[in-house]
Amino acid sequence: MIRTGIFILLLISAGLTGLAQGTIHGMTDTDGDLKIESKSHHGGFHLDRHHLDAKAGQWDLDPGVFPEGDYMGNSCFTPDGQKVILTNRITDMVTVWDWESMEVLANIEVGEYPSCVAANDDYAIVGCQFSDSIYIISLLDYSITATLPTGEQPCWIALSPGGDTAYVACDIDDVCMAFDLGTQSLIGQIDDFPIYLHTLSWAVQVSRGWEKYNGFVVLHGGDRIAITDPDGYVSIFSAETYELLENIAIEAPRAIALSGDGNYLVCAANPDNVCYVHQISLSDYQVTHSVEISGYGLGTNEVVVNADGSKAYIGTNNNTSTIVRFETEDFITFSSTYTAFWLGVSYDHHYAVSGQNRFSIIDFETESIADQHIGLNQSFGAVSPVAYHVLGYDPLRYEGVYFFDFTDPGNIDYRGSKLSGLDPEGDTPGDVSISNDRSRAVTAGNLSYNTSVIDLEGMETLTAVDLEESCYDVEITPDGQWAVCGGYDLNTLKVIDLSDNSLATTVYTGQRPMVVELSPDGEYAYVGNIKSNTLSVVELDGASSSLVTSVSCGVIGVYIPFFGIRSAVKASPDGSTVLVTASFDDLLKVFDTGSNQVVASLTTGDFPLDVSFNHDGSLACVVNTFDHSYDIVSVDGASSSVLFHEVLSCEYPVDVAYNEWEGLFYICSANSKRIFSIDPQSGEVVETVNTPAAPFHMEFYSGIPVIQYQGDAGNEHKIVYADDVEFILPGSAAPFTLNEMAGIVGVPIPGPDYVSIIDLGPPPFIGENGSKRQMPVYPNPAREMIFIGGDRDYERVEIFDTHGHMVMSSSAKQGEGIDISGLSTGTYVARALHGRVFYHAVFIVE
């Protein structure tokens, strides 16, 4: 299914490549952790409509099934606490759950980029940032009762205490608009309202980001509105006359919150990265207490307050959170919470909710941690207005929500998780594998914790198989029966039965098995475990698959750009050797698959990232990213050695591939926009080609180059085949996969949750010379039968006419003939597969 109107923030995709290359040594990770970058703003920065991309192309498939909940935004409870509402920014919809059952009640399509939400007893009010409007949704039947225009980019909504008025702040116009929810009409407007975007965070590996605004609060009487002004004030506006009532001078104010009784406003400030928390009396706007959190800066631009305003809770830096006491003007710091990424407060203001991987409930009275739940990352959340219930989520790590009940504050009850939208989802596909028979594609869903199975004949998603963890790499066995998926936090390899799309078995390997390579015959998986720095050998036998061994392979990891390029694990064409780039050790490990041991450790250049074998596995080329070099290696078990080490005239090469037709290695440097061809016999550069766009991945289809380019301001994201055939991609992509047997390229595009399927067609006509994998065919010319020589069996033989059309296929064992009596007189090409190696021949039918 093809869907349009899907968007991706380019500053989280293409634009981040430049950032990564500018700070290159900070863009690696030994553990495979998600690399999250944040940028703070103090006014003047806005989301830009022109930073959005909405291209469509060839078969651009959504590996999930609509309606999906992508790019989760903000959330709220209904006043009775029975429903939870969440915006999905990139799919332009709102998801509503029933709290008790955790089941989805509705998915409602709204305007473009819904980013803020509030609810009263009757309606949900949703601000759509790039539609410049609010949508009012009936909570009775989930129909849209009104769409009302706002200023540009509505980004924050708060309701009056009675819920009859919605106040909507708009970032570009700096206005706060008041809407009567009874008449569903505009009734007033505050001008020069200092709403602003204060934090923008993103993660390159999953092409996801989020933004947070300073927000505002409606005071308990409903007659005033308070907001922080980055110019150095807490501003109080009238909710009746819409005029400014008071500017309370506070240096570098970042967040405000009300006490439970409504008598105090508390402001967290961060001048010169030193945190201060101020207590403000709302009776006379005087700052009654100020507390310096000496030694700490404000880590999160949020604050919550207890019932009488005597204490506040904040997230401080250096992996801490802090309770502030106003009466004694001191504080208590907790290190076991780490820095709270989001804050909430219970309806009675007895407890602070501290959202992080260490989700914590803080007792204001005892000034202690009541309980923690560890292991579920959160950057956003909502707290019930009537019960000790919490919804938490992290848009960068999992596109679903977590349900918590702390009715017993000393014993948090984690009730489970639910994907936003409806199952099946296929969120941020990081890899794709194509079956040899062209019938199936399987994706790795990083944020939906599943793998999607796609029917390539009908070009539609069949199902998503639950993996219970992120998946970064997937391979289909040569027989098309099984898909092998590398996991993440659960340290497991999953084997999927593609006959019924079910999970066949789980094999425990090592920490973060994020790299999967199959042996040419599909009998073994070689798994690079990023965090434990081991290579696991798994014998593949369907549901009976099992771990053979795990051996140390040096420090492997991830190079963050291009959605995360992981240290290479590559099997030789005959399956006798596996090469592992120990990137952080500057070593190439040679693993013998007969003994299952590392038999050689070769010194390379700085940060070896990718490696490729030549046609027979006797030579390999290693690309070293940080010293811009390559090594040509003789591969001979324990006698392996480095033959040549050469420096390239480029910056940060990231990819290497071998072209058997020319006998040359090819290296891509996206940063320098260059492609180099290397002669492995001399170790020298044969040719340097300057490219108009940034090449970062390359493979060959019967000797013809398939090159992937990263887009920029002047170039599209694209795949280029045979130098001049362009396939424009709908977003920034991770490295593609080419199944040469199928003639299909699969491109994972994490940002807009696409997989682009590109059918290259039959292989080009093969001349008499040029292939290093020629095979004898006899008799030649032939009439009724042909025999293919050589000392091997072929799993599949395909015969093409001179127009490139496949006219028949078969298998061929040694000495067995192939019946060609149905072929017309003419010239044909035979292509035979043995393991993962293709052999070719030209023959004539008389």
N, C-alpha and C positions, 0 to 999 in steps of 0.2 A: 504494500500500500504506500502511496506517495502522499505526503502531507506538505503543504506549503505554509508559509507564515511562521516558520520556526526561526528563532533568533539566537545569536551567540554574541556575547560581548567580545569584541575584537581585542580589547585591552587585556582580556583574560586568555586570548588564544594567540593570534598572530603577533600582537604587540608585545606579548611577554617574551617572545623569542629574543627580541632585541635586548630586553632587560636581562635575560638569562646569559646572553653572550657578553654583556657588559660586566657581569659579575660572575665570571665563569666558575671560579673555585668555590663559590658559595652555592653552586647549583648541582651538587652531588650529595648522595646520601648512602651511607653504608648499610642502613637498616631497611631501606625501602619505604621509609615513612613518607606520608603526604607532606609535600613542601608547601606551606601556606605563607603567603606574603600579605602584609597589611599596610595600608597607607592611611595616615591620619590627615584630616583636613579641618581647617578652622574657618570655613566659609569660602565662597568663591568657586568651589568645584562642584560640577553637576554631572549627572549622567547625561550622555549625549546620544541622541537618536542616531546620529551618523556613525556611532561606534557599533551599530547593530548590522548584522549580515543576514540576508534572507534569499540566498540563491537556491535554485533548483537545478537538477541535472539529469543524468541517466538514472538507472534504477537506484534511487536514493530511498532506501527502506528504513522505516522505523522498526528497530528490533523488538519493540513492545507493541501493544495494541491499545489504541485510543479508547477511553481517555487516560492519559498519563499525567502524573503530577511531577513536573520537572522544574528545577530552579525554585525550590521552596522559598517562600518569602516570610511573611509574618502571620501570626496566629492569635486567636482569642477563644475564650469560653463564652458561651451564652450566659446570661445572668443567673439562670437556674443551675448552671454547671452541668447540664445534661448533654450538651453538644460542644464539639470542638471544631473550629473553622480555620482553614489554612489556605493561604494564597499560593498559587503555582505560577511563577512569573513568566517562564518561557513557553508554557502551554496555554496561557491565558485562561485559566480556570481556577475555581475554588472547590476545595474538597471539604465535606462536612462528615464528621464521624459521630456516632453515638458513643458517649463515654463508657457506658456500662458494658456494652457488647464489643466495643472497639471496631464495629463494622461501619463501612462507608454508607452513609445515608444518601448522599448526592454528590455529583460532580457537575458544577454549573459553569458554563462558558460565559466569560465576561469580556471586558475590553483588553486592550494591549498592555501587557506587563502589570498585572495586579500586584501591588507591593504592600498595601496596608489594609487593615480590616478592623472593624469594631462591630459590636452587636448589642441590641436591646432585646426586650422580650419578643418582639415581632419581626425584626429585620436584622439582616447582616448588611453592613455598609462597606463597600470595597472600593478603594481608590486605585484607578488604573493609570499608571504613571505616564504611559505614552499614548493614551487615548484622551488625556486631560478631562477626566470625568470620574464620577462615582456611580457605581451600580448599587441599587437598593434591591435586596433579595428577600422575598418572603420566607420566613423560617417555617411556615405552615406547609407550603407546597413547593418551595424552592424556585418559584417563578420570579423573574425580574420585574419588579413593579415600576421601576423608574430608572432612567439613565439621565443624570444631571451634569451639565458642563461645569468645569471648575477652571481655576487658573492652570498654568502649565506645570505639569508634573506633581500631582497630588501625592504626598509621600508619608503623611501621618494623619491619623484620625483619632479623636477622643470624643466621648459623649458627655453630655451634661449629667449631673447626678441622677436625675430622673429618667434619663435615656431618651428624652424627647427632642433633643437638639444634637446634631452632629457637627463638630468643628473639624474642618479639613484644611490642613496646611499644605501649601503648594511651593515647591522649592524655587523654581525659576522666577516666579512673580513675587515671592516673599509676601504672600497674603495668607490669612486664615479666614476661611469662609464658613459662615454659620448656615446650616440647613435645618429647617423644621421637618422632622420626620413624619409628622402627622399629615401635613399638606404636601410634603415632599417638594419643598421649594426653598430657594435661597432667601434668607431674611436679613443678612448683614455680612460685613466684611471688615477685618482688621488689616490695614495696610502696614507696610514696613515691618512685617512680622519676621523675626530673625531665625527662620527654620533653615537648617543647612545639613549637608551630608558630612558626617564626621569620620566615618571609617569605611574603607573599601578593602575587602579581603578577597583573595583568589588562590586557587591551587592549579598549577599548570597541568599536573598529571590527569586531572579529571575535567579540566576546562569549566570549572564552576566558580562562582563568586557570590558574594553577598555584600550588601551595603546597609549601613545603619545611620539613622538621623538623630539629631539631638532631641527631637520630640518636645512635647509640652504636657502640662497637667491642668485640668480644670479643678479649681478649688472646691471644697465641700459644699459651700453655699451655692455654687453654680453661677456666681456673679462675676468671677474673676478667672483669668487664665495666666499661668506663669510659664516662662520659657527662658532658657539661657541664651545670652547674646555673646558671640565670640569677641565682641569689642570690649567686654569687661563688665557685663551687667547680668543680673537676673531681672528680667522685665516683667512687670505685672500689667495686664491689660483688662479693661472692663469687658465682660461678656454681654453687657447690656448696651453700652454706648459705643463699644469697639474702639475706645481711645486708650492711649497709654496712661496708666495711673502712676507708675513708679518705676524708676530704674535704681536697683540696689547694686552699688559698686562692689564687684568681686573680681579679682584678677583671674583670668583664664578659667572661667566657669565651664564645666563640661557636662554635668548631669544634675537633675533635681528630682526630688520625690517628696511626697506628703507623709506626715505622721498619720497614724491610724485615727487619731481624734481630729485631724484637720487643723490643728492649731499651729503647727510648725511646718515650714518648708526647709528641706535640707539640700545643700548644694555641695557637690564634690568638684573640686578645682585642681588644676595641675600646672601652676606657674613654674617655669624652668624645670619641669619634670619632678617637682616635689609636690606630693599630694597634701591638700588641705581639705577639710570637711567643715562646712559652716552650717550652723543652726540659725534659722531666720524666724522671728516671730511674725505671724501674719496679722497680728492686731495692729502693729505699728511699723512693720517692715524693718525692724532693727535686727542686726546680727547679734544674737545673744551669746553665742559661743563659737569659737574657731579652734580647730585642733589640727596641728601640723603632724602628719604621719612621717616623722623624721626617718630618713634613710630609704624611703619608698616613693615611687611615683604611682600615679593612678594607672592601673593596668587595663581597666574596662570603664568606658564612659557610661556607667550606670551606678545607681545607688538605691538602696531600700532602707526604710525606717521602721522602727518599732511602734507600738501603739501610742505612747505619750510623747514621742519625739526625743526621748532622752538618749537613744542609741541609733546608730546607723551601721550598715554593712556595705563594704565596697570590695572590689577586686583590685589588689595592688600588684605591682610588678615583682620580679624575682620569685615567681611561683608561690605567691602568697595571697591571702585574702584577710580582711581586717574588720573587726568590730570597733567602732568609735564610741567612746563614752563622752557625752557633752558635759555632764555635771562636774566630772573630775578632769575633763580635758586631757584624756589620755586614750590609749587604744590597746587592743589585744590582736596579735597577728597569728594566723594559722598557716602553717606550711603544708599540712597534709591535705588541704583542699586544692592546692595549686591556685593559680590566678583564676577567679571566677570569670568565665566567658560570657555568661548572661546571669542576670539577677532577677529574682522574684520575691514576693512576700506573701505569706499566708493571709487569708481573708481577715483574720483577727490580729494580724501583725505580731503574732507571737514568735513566728519562725521566719528566717530568711532562707530562700532557696538559692543555692550556689551551683550553677550549671557549669559542668566541665566534664572531662573524662572521669573525674572523681565528683560525681553528683552528690552534693552534701546538703543536709538539713541542719541549719544553725539555730540553736535555741538562744533567743535574745536575753531571756531571764537568767539562765545559768551561764551564759557566755561560753557555750561549748558546742561541739559537733554532736548532734543527737544521733545521726547515723549517716553512712555513706553507701553509695552503690558505685562500684568501680568498673570501668570498661566500656561505657557507651558515651562516645564523644557528643557534646552538645555546645552549640553556639547561640541558639535561640530557644525560647520556650514561653509557656503561658501557665499561669496558676489560676485554679478555680476561684471564683469569687464567693463560694459558699462551702467548700470542702477542702480537705487536704489532698488535693489532686493536682498533678502536674503533667504537662505535655512538654517534652524536650526533643530537640532535633539539631542536626548539623548538616546544612545543605551541601557541604563540601565532601562529606564522607559517606552519607547514606541518604537516599531520597525517600525516606520514610520517617515516622515519628515513634517516639517511645512513650509509653503510658506508665506513670508512677503513681502509687497511692501511699501516702505517709500518714494515714489515719492514726497509726501507731508511730509517732515520730522517731522512736528508737528502733524501728524495724521497717525500713523502706520496702515496699512491695513493688517489685518491677513486674508489671502485668503483661508485657510483651510489646511487640512492634508491629506497625502496619505501614505498607508502602502508601505514599500519597497517590491519589488517583485510584485506578483499579488494576489488579493483576490481569494478565502478565505485563510487567514493565521490562524494558531493556535499557537501563540507564547507563550513560557514559561508556559505550562499548570501547574497550581498550585494545581488543584484538579480534581477529576473525579468521576462521579456517574454512576452506572449501573442500568438499569431497571430490575424489578423483572422477566419479561418474557424473559430476555437475548437478547433482540433485539437491544437495544440502549445503547450507552455510551455518556455522555455529559461532556465536559471539561470546566475548567475555564481558559481562556486565559489572562494572566496578561498583556503582552506587546502588544497584538493585539487588545485589547479592545473588545473581543467577546467571544462567547461560541461556541465550535465546537460540532456538532452532528455526531456521528460515528455509522455506521451500523455494528453491531457485527456479522451478518450473512455473509455479503460480506467482512467484515474487511476493510472498507474504509470510509473515511470522506465524509459525504453527503453534508454538508454546514457549514458555520459559521454565527451565528446570531450576528449582530452588537449590542453592548451594550453601546458604546460611553464612556466607562470608563473601568478601570481594574476590573477584577473579581477574587476573591480569594477563594470563596467557592460555591459549586453547589450541589443541591440535586434533585433527581427525585421523584415525588410523587409515592405512592405504586401502583396506577392504571396505571402508565406509561404515563399519559396524559400530565403532566406538568414538566418542569424543573425550579427550583427556584435558582436564582443566586444572590449572595451578591456582592454589588458594592464597590466603593472606594471613589473617590472625589465628585461624584454627589449625594452621600448619599441616594442611591436608591436600592431597591430590584426589580429585573427583573423577570417576569414570562414568560416562553417560552412555546408556544403551540407545543408539539412534533408531533401533527398530520400533521402539515404543516411547522414546524420549523420556526415559526414566533414569533416576540415579541408580546405577548398578552397584557401586561400592565406593568406599572412602579408604584411602591409604594414607597413613601418617608418614610424613617424610622428615622435614626439618622446619625451622622457623622461616616463614614467608617463602613458600615454593613458587616464586613469581616468574620463573623461566622454565619452559618445557620444550624439550627436543625429543623427537621420536627416532628410533633406529630406522634405517631404510626399509626393513621388513615389517616394521610396526610391532615387533615383539617386545620392545623395551622402551621405557621413557627415561630420559636423563633429565633430572630436575635440579635446577640451580636454586638453592635455598638462601635467599638474600641475607637474612638476619643471622642465621647460624653458620653461614659461610661453608656450606657443605654441598657436595654433589651426590644426589640420591639416584640409585638405580632401581627402577620399578619394573618388574616383569608383568607385562600386560596380558591378562587372560580373562577379560570381561569382568564378571562379578567375582572371580577368584584372583584378580590382580593382587600382587603382594610386593612388599619392599624386599629387595635383595640385599642392599647395603647402602651405607652413606659414608663418604670419605671427605676429609677436609680438602678444600679446593682453593684456599687463599681468600682474601677479602674481596668479595664481589659486592655490587651495589647498583645504584641507579644514577644516570646522568639526567638531570631533571628536564631540560628542554624537549620539545617534540612529544609531550605527554609522557616522558620518562623512557629513555632508552636504557635497558638493563644490560649488565655485563653479559657477554655472549656465551652460549653453550651450543656448540656445533658438532654434529656427527659427520664423519667422513663418508664419502659415497659408498664404500664397502662396509661401513658400520664397525670397522675395527678400532677406530680411534674417536675420542671426543676431545675437542679443544675447549678450554675454559679461559676466558680473559679475567684474571684476578686484577681488576682495574686499580684497586687501591694499593696493591703490592707491586705494580709495574711488572707483572709476571704473566706468562702464558703457561697454563698447566696442560700437560699431555696425559690423557687418561686412556689406558688400555682396556678395551671392553672385554677382552678374554680373561684377564686376571682381575678386572675391576679395581685397578690401582692406578694412582698417579705415578707415571714412570719417568716423567721429566718435568722440569720447571725452568723455563727459559726467560731470561731478562729481556724486557722490551723497552720501548720508550715510555714516556709519562702518560699514564692512564690509558692502557689498552682497552678499547671499548668494543670494537667489532672485529670479527675474523671470518675469513672465507677460504674454503678449500679450492684447489684446482680440480680438473675433471677426474683424475684418478686418486686424489687424496694424498699425493706425494709431496705437494707443496701447499703452503697456506700464506695468506697475507693478513697481517694484523695492523689495524689503524689505531694510532695513539693520539688521543684527542688533545691533550694539554701541551705536548711539545711539537704538535703539528707534524708528526712523522709516521712512517710505516716500517714494518719489518717483513721481510720474506723469510719464511721458515721452511726448512726441510723436515717433513714429518716422517719419522722412522722410529716410533716407539721410544725406548730409552735412549736411542742414539739421535733423537731429534736435535736440531741445532738452528740457530739464527744465521742465515746466509748473508743477508744485507739489512742494514739499518740506514734509512734515508730520511731527510727532512724535506717537507713539501713547502712550496711557496703559497701558503694559505694560512688561515686561522681555524682551528678547531674542526678537523675532519671527523666525521661521525659514522661513516658507513663505507663498507667495501663489498664488492660483488665480483664474481668471475664470469667472463664471457668465454665459453668453451670454443666458440667458432673462431675467435681471434687468438685464444690462448693468453689473454690479458686480464689483469685485475683492474677494476675501476673503483676509484675513491671519490666520495662526495664531500665537499665543504660548503655547507649552507652559508656560513658566515662570510666567506669570501666569494660566493657564487661561482664556484669552479668545480670542474670534474676532471680528474686525472686518470690516464690509463698507464698501467705499470707492466713492464715486461718482467715476469718472474725469473727468467733465465739470467738476465743481467742485473736485475734490481733497479733499473732506471725508468724514469718517466718517459713514456713514448710521446704523449701529447697532453697538453693542458688546454681545456676548453672553458672559456668564460661564458657563463649563462646569464640571461636577463633576470631570472628569478633565483631563489635560494634552493638548490637541490639538497635533499637530506636522506633520500633512500632510492636505491636503484637495484633492479633485477633484470634478468634477460629471459626472453621468450623465444626459443629457437634462435638465439643469437641476436635478437632485436632488442634494443634497450627499452625498458619501462622505467621512467624516472618520476619521482614525486617531488613537487616543489611546494615550499611554504610561501603563502601569499604575503603581500605587504601593501603599502599604499598604492603602488602602481601595478601590482600583479595579483592574479587570482590564485587561490589554492587549486592545484591541478595535478593530474597525472598526464604525462606525455609519453606516447607510444610511437616508436619508429621515427622519432625526431619531429614529427609534424602533426600527429593525431592527438588532439587535446581533449581531455575529459575534465570539465570544470567541476570542482567539488563544492558542496553546500556549506563548507565550513573548514576550519583548521583541522587537520587529520593527524592521527598517529600513523606510524609506518604501515604501508599496505602489505598484504600477503598475495603472492602469485602462486597459483597452482598450475604448473606448466602442463600437467596432464590434462587438466580441464580447460586450459586456456582462459581462465577467469582470474581477475584481480578483485580482491575484497579489501575495501578501505574503511577502517573504523574511524568514525568522526564523533568524538566524545561530546563536544559542545552541544550541538543540536540533537544528539542521540540518533545519529544516522549510521547506516552501513551502506556505502556505495558499492554496487556490484557492476563491474565492467567486464563485458565479454569481448575478449580480444579476437575472437573468431579462430578459424583454423590456423595452424602455423604457416609461415610463408613458405613458398616453394624453395626446396633445398637443392642447391647445385651439387655437382659432382665433388667439388673440393671445398675445404674450409672447415668441415666438422672434425673434431678430434675424437668423435665417437662413431666413425663409420662402421658399418657391419656388412658382411658379405651376404648377398642374396643370389641364389642360383636355382634353376638355370636363368640366365639373363641374356637375351630375351626369353620370356616364358609364355606358355599357353594355358595349361590347366592348373598347374600347381607351382608354388614356389617354396623353397626351403631357406630358412634363415640360419646362417652359420654362426659359429661361436660356441664356447663351452658353457653356455648358461641357458636357463629357461627364462622366458619373457612372460610377465604377468598379463601384458596386453600389447597387441600389435594393431596399429591403426594405419589404414591405407588412404592416401589423399590423391586426388587428381591434380592436374596442373593449375586448376583454378583455386586450389586450397580447400576443396570440399571433401569431407571424409566420406568415402564410398563404402567402407566396410571396416569391421574390427574383429579381432580374434585373440586367442592366446596361442603361444607357440612354445612347445617343449623341444628339447634337443632331438633332432632327427625327425620330428613330425612336420608334415607339409601343411600348407595353407591353400585351400581351394580358391582359385581366382577365376574359375570358369565363367563367372558372371560378369567379369570386367570386359569392357570394350577395348579394342586396340588403342594403344597410346602409351604415354609415359606417366609413371606413378611414383609416389614417395611413400616409403614404409617408415613408420616411426614406432619403435619398440621400447617398452619400459621394463627395466630390471632394477628392482629396489627403487631408488629415486633418480636413477640415471637413464637418460634417453639415448637411444642409438638410432641412426638414420641410414637409409639407403635409397638410391634411385634405381628403378628397374623398368623394363619395357614389356608390354604385353603385345604379342603378335596376333 
